Amino acid sequence: MLTRRHALITVLAAPAILRFGTGTAQAATTLKISHQFPGGSIDKGDFRDRLCRMFAAEVAKRSGGEIAAEVFPNSTLSKTTAQFSALRKGALDISLYPLPYAGGELPETNIGLMPGLVSTYDQGLRWKGLPVGKLLTDFLADKGVILLTWIWQAGGVASRTRPVVAPEDVKGLKVRGGSREMDMVLRTAGAEVLSVPSNELYAAMQSGACDAGITSSTSLISFRLEQVSKVLTSGAGASYWFMLEPLLMSKAIYDKLPKNQQDVIRNVGADLEAFGKKGAQDDDIRVAEVFQKAGARVSTLDAATVGQWRDIARDTAWKDYGAKTPTSANLLKLAGDVPA
């Protein structure tokens, strides 16, 4: 079990940690964990940063000190979108990474934010044990990346001007969607799209370059978008926007580790999935409170409105994605077989 007492374990470990046991000193394996989100502590802050710190603490504990880890928030170790490529090359050990950010490099990864394809947390998390999950993890491993922790996040819309609920509401607005496929849907509905990572959304909205941004509830909170918004559309009750933001590891680094350390890393990653789900769901509720406190109006989605977005996506983004590669087509088909 992962508990608060793990805060007592040092997360930021020096590279030259030594362990003794067979008469010889050996350097501990030190892993660097990067992400784009604000840093905090193991007990407070963005749950994605906390998850990384919990991962670091728990692998140190379960490995008996054979594994140490450093957490680098705010893209301080690697630029946001460059982290996936760095994982593939073995230049970065671990990253909590929005999977569709890799879509320019590997279009198949855009399955991680396909509008309307995933409609509940349980549906997304079922992927792991079904053929779609095996295909995705096998595909990533073949490209040099190991998926350690399945993390899904529902999204909402922060707007500087008017509520963005139904597709017709985006007409004439400059909107950040978060993936190539979401951008296709927005363009079809009449929006002008803006492609920036979520940690650049505040500046874009503050400057007026962006009228509305769609991102996860956690990012809406952590990047303080209530300060530049008048309206929030919450994804708590229903959402057409679910993003896969897993904890990923470089296969090149993973393959160099002894099996006992690989097992520890795999097991800790899997054990953190429940924490990830709860963190995302808690923020789906909390984001409305944050925006209301700042004076913003809060709107919600219903199943019929989500269906309108899905209908546009099915005729545009889904068709386009499915035609990209045979793997894309298979991923889309298998994901469509997963019940909500």
C-alpha positions in Angstrom: 0.0 0.0 0.0 1.1 3.6 -0.7 0.7 5.8 2.4 1.7 9.2 3.6 4.6 7.8 5.6 6.5 7.5 2.4 7.1 11.3 2.7 9.8 10.2 5.1 11.7 8.6 2.3 14.0 11.0 0.4 12.8 11.5 -3.1 15.6 13.8 -4.3 18.5 11.4 -4.1 22.1 12.2 -4.9 23.5 10.2 -7.8 26.3 8.5 -5.8 24.2 6.6 -3.3 26.0 3.4 -2.2 24.6 0.1 -0.9 26.6 -2.6 0.8 25.8 -6.3 1.3 28.3 -8.6 -0.4 31.5 -7.0 0.7 31.5 -4.5 -2.3 30.0 -1.1 -2.7 27.6 -0.6 -5.6 26.1 2.6 -6.8 22.3 2.7 -6.7 20.3 3.0 -9.9 19.3 6.7 -10.0 16.4 7.6 -12.3 15.4 11.0 -13.4 11.6 11.7 -13.7 10.5 14.7 -15.8 7.1 16.3 -16.3 5.7 19.7 -17.4 3.5 20.3 -14.3 4.0 22.5 -11.3 6.1 21.0 -8.5 4.9 20.4 -5.0 5.5 17.8 -2.3 4.5 14.2 -1.9 1.4 15.3 0.1 0.4 18.6 -1.6 0.1 20.0 -5.1 -0.7 18.7 -8.6 -1.6 15.0 -8.2 0.6 14.2 -11.2 3.7 15.7 -9.5 2.7 13.9 -6.3 2.3 10.6 -8.2 5.9 11.0 -9.5 7.2 11.6 -6.0 5.2 8.7 -4.6 6.7 6.5 -7.4 10.2 7.6 -6.5 9.7 7.0 -2.8 8.0 3.6 -3.2 10.6 2.2 -5.7 13.3 3.2 -3.2 11.5 1.5 -0.4 10.6 -1.7 -2.3 14.1 -2.0 -3.8 15.8 -1.7 -0.5 17.6 1.4 -1.7 18.8 -0.1 -5.0 16.8 2.4 -6.9 16.8 6.2 -6.2 15.0 8.9 -8.2 14.9 12.6 -8.7 11.7 14.5 -9.8 12.1 17.4 -12.2 8.8 19.4 -12.5 8.0 22.3 -14.8 9.9 20.9 -17.7 13.1 21.9 -16.0 15.0 18.8 -17.2 13.5 18.5 -20.7 11.3 20.7 -22.8 7.7 19.7 -22.7 7.1 18.2 -26.1 10.7 16.9 -26.4 10.3 14.5 -23.5 8.9 11.6 -25.6 11.7 11.7 -28.1 14.2 11.8 -25.2 12.6 8.7 -23.7 12.9 6.8 -27.0 16.6 7.7 -27.3 17.4 6.8 -23.7 18.3 10.4 -22.9 15.5 10.6 -20.3 14.5 7.9 -17.9 10.9 8.5 -17.0 8.2 11.1 -17.8 4.6 11.6 -16.9 3.6 12.7 -20.4 0.3 13.5 -22.3 0.5 10.8 -24.9 -1.0 12.7 -27.8 1.9 15.3 -27.5 3.8 12.6 -29.3 1.4 12.6 -32.3 3.7 14.5 -34.5 6.4 11.8 -34.1 4.1 8.8 -33.9 0.5 9.5 -35.2 -0.8 6.4 -33.5 -0.3 8.0 -30.1 -3.2 10.4 -30.8 -5.5 7.6 -29.7 -4.8 9.0 -26.3 -7.0 12.0 -27.0 -9.7 10.9 -29.5 -12.8 13.1 -28.9 -15.8 11.1 -27.8 -14.0 7.7 -27.9 -13.6 7.5 -24.1 -16.5 8.7 -22.0 -15.7 7.4 -18.5 -12.7 6.7 -16.4 -13.6 3.1 -16.0 -13.9 2.7 -19.8 -10.4 4.2 -20.3 -8.8 2.1 -17.5 -10.4 -1.1 -19.0 -8.1 -0.6 -22.0 -5.2 -2.0 -20.0 -6.6 -5.5 -19.7 -8.1 -5.7 -23.2 -6.7 -6.1 -26.7 -6.5 -2.3 -27.3 -4.3 -1.9 -24.3 -2.0 -4.8 -25.4 -1.7 -3.3 -28.9 -0.9 0.1 -27.6 1.7 -1.0 -25.0 3.3 -3.4 -27.5 3.4 -0.5 -30.1 5.0 1.9 -27.6 7.6 -0.8 -26.5 8.5 -1.4 -30.1 9.2 2.4 -30.4 11.3 2.4 -27.2 8.9 3.4 -24.5 7.4 1.4 -21.6 4.0 2.3 -20.2 4.2 2.0 -16.4 1.0 3.7 -15.1 -2.3 4.2 -16.9 -3.7 7.7 -16.1 -6.7 9.1 -17.7 -8.0 12.7 -17.2 -11.3 14.2 -18.1 -11.2 17.8 -19.5 -13.1 21.0 -19.4 -13.1 24.3 -21.2 -11.9 27.6 -19.8 -13.2 30.6 -21.8 -12.3 34.3 -21.8 -15.6 35.3 -23.4 -18.7 33.1 -23.6 -19.6 29.6 -22.5 -18.3 26.8 -24.7 -20.7 23.9 -24.3 -22.1 22.7 -27.6 -20.2 22.6 -30.9 -21.8 25.7 -32.3 -20.4 27.7 -29.3 -16.9 27.6 -30.7 -17.7 29.4 -34.0 -15.4 32.3 -34.5 -13.3 31.6 -31.3 -9.6 30.8 -31.1 -9.5 27.5 -29.2 -6.8 25.2 -27.9 -7.9 21.6 -28.3 -5.0 19.5 -27.1 -4.5 17.1 -30.0 -4.6 17.0 -33.8 -7.9 15.2 -33.7 -9.6 17.6 -31.3 -8.4 20.4 -33.5 -10.1 18.8 -36.5 -13.4 18.7 -34.6 -13.0 22.3 -33.5 -12.3 23.5 -37.1 -15.4 21.6 -38.3 -17.4 23.4 -35.7 -16.1 26.8 -36.9 -13.2 27.5 -34.5 -9.7 28.7 -35.2 -7.3 26.3 -33.5 -4.2 27.0 -31.5 -1.6 24.3 -30.8 0.3 24.8 -27.5 1.0 22.5 -24.6 -1.2 23.1 -21.5 1.6 24.8 -19.6 1.6 27.6 -22.2 -2.1 28.1 -22.2 -2.2 30.8 -19.5 0.1 33.1 -21.4 -1.9 32.5 -24.6 -5.2 33.4 -23.0 -3.8 36.3 -21.1 -2.4 37.8 -24.3 -5.7 37.2 -26.2 -4.0 34.8 -28.7 -6.4 32.2 -27.4 -10.1 32.7 -26.5 -10.7 29.3 -24.9 -8.7 26.3 -23.9 -9.6 22.7 -23.4 -7.4 20.8 -21.0 -7.7 18.5 -18.0 -9.3 19.6 -14.8 -6.0 19.3 -13.0 -4.3 21.6 -15.5 -7.1 24.1 -15.4 -6.4 24.3 -11.6 -2.6 24.0 -11.6 -2.0 26.5 -14.4 -4.4 29.0 -12.7 -6.6 29.5 -15.7 -9.4 30.9 -13.5 -7.3 34.1 -13.5 -7.8 34.6 -17.2 -11.3 33.1 -17.7 -14.9 34.2 -17.2 -16.5 30.9 -17.9 -15.8 27.2 -17.2 -17.4 24.2 -18.8 -16.8 21.3 -16.4 -16.2 17.8 -17.5 -17.2 16.3 -14.1 -20.5 14.9 -15.1 -19.9 14.1 -18.7 -17.0 14.8 -21.2 -16.0 14.2 -24.8 -12.4 15.0 -23.8 -10.5 12.3 -22.0 -6.7 12.3 -22.3 -4.3 9.5 -21.6 -1.4 10.9 -19.5 0.6 7.9 -18.5 3.9 7.5 -16.6 6.3 6.3 -19.3 9.8 4.9 -19.1 12.6 4.6 -21.6 12.9 1.0 -22.7 16.6 1.4 -23.3 17.0 2.4 -19.6 14.5 -0.3 -18.4 16.2 -3.1 -20.3 19.6 -2.3 -18.6 18.1 -3.0 -15.2 18.2 -6.3 -13.4 14.9 -8.2 -13.3 14.3 -7.5 -9.6 14.4 -3.8 -10.3 12.3 -4.1 -13.4 9.7 -5.9 -11.3 9.7 -3.2 -8.6 9.2 -0.5 -11.2 6.4 -2.3 -13.0 4.6 -3.2 -9.7 4.8 0.3 -8.3 3.6 1.8 -11.5 0.5 -0.4 -11.5 -0.2 0.2 -7.9 -0.4 4.0 -8.5 -3.2 3.7 -11.0 -5.9 3.9 -8.3 -4.3 7.1 -6.9 -4.2 8.6 -10.4 -7.9 7.9 -11.0 -8.9 9.4 -7.7 -6.7 12.4 -8.2 -8.2 13.1 -11.6 -11.8 12.6 -10.3 -11.3 14.8 -7.3 -10.0 17.6 -9.5 -13.0 17.3 -11.8 -15.1 18.4 -8.7 -12.6 20.9 -7.3 -12.1 22.8 -10.6 -15.7 24.2 -10.4 -15.1 25.4 -6.9 -11.8 27.1 -7.9 -13.4 28.9 -10.9 -16.6 29.9 -8.9 -14.5 31.4 -6.2 -12.7 33.5 -8.8 -16.1 34.8 -10.1 -16.4 32.6 -13.2 -19.6 31.0 -14.3 -19.7 27.3 -14.5 -21.5 25.3 -17.2 -21.9 21.5 -17.5 -22.3 18.9 -20.2 -25.0 16.4 -20.7 -25.0 13.1 -22.6 -26.8 14.6 -25.6 -24.3 17.4 -26.0 -21.4 15.0 -25.6 -23.1 13.0 -28.4 -23.0 16.1 -30.7 -19.3 16.3 -30.3 -18.9 12.6 -30.8 -20.9 12.7 -34.0 -18.6 15.4 -35.5 -15.5 13.4 -34.3 -16.7 10.2 -35.8 -17.2 11.8 -39.2 -13.9 13.7 -39.1 -11.2 12.9 -36.6 -11.9 9.2 -36.3 -12.0 8.6 -40.0 -8.8 10.6 -40.5 -7.0 8.8 -37.7 -8.1 5.4 -38.8 -6.7 6.0 -42.3 -3.2 7.0 -41.0 -1.7 3.5 -40.5 -2.9 -0.1 -40.1 -2.0 0.2 -36.4 -4.1 3.3 -36.1 -7.1 1.6 -37.7 -6.7 -1.4 -35.4 -6.4 0.7 -32.2 -9.5 2.7 -33.2 -11.5 -0.5 -33.8 -10.4 -2.2 -30.6 -11.0 1.0 -28.5 -14.5 1.2 -30.0 -15.2 -2.3 -28.7 -14.6 -1.3 -25.0 -17.9 -0.7 -23.2 -18.5 2.6 -21.3 
